[in-house]
Amino acid sequence: MGSGLNNSQDNLNEKYKEYNFYPGFLNYNYHNQYMQIFAELGVVGLCLLLLIILFIFKEAIIYKDYFLLSFIILILVVSFTESFLWRQRGMVFFITVSLLLTKREQYIN
């Protein structure tokens, strides 16, 4: 069970102090989208994210849409090194580009 949306920062700061890390690390986020979602939303939230990505990935493979496929792979890789979807710019970018790429076949034909 997660701690709630954007509530893991206090727990993270406590661990930084407990392990006597450099004080400049306080208020740093996880820098891993999957870990942050797991900590804040739990298993259910992580499964929902993976289902969304799986459905988009499946659609890209079925329609042989290499732009969408490369976009999803890029998001999967970036999510290992940054909490990309937890920032407003990242979320808007992901939603906009994924909707544009999934619906463009409908408008091209």
Secondary structure, 3 states (H helix, E strand, C coil): CCCCCCCHHHHHHHHHHHCCCCHHHCCCCCCCHHHHHHHHHHHHHHHHHHHHHHHHHHHHHHCCCHHHHHHHHHHHHHHHHCCHHHCHHHHHHHHHHHHHHHHHHHHHC
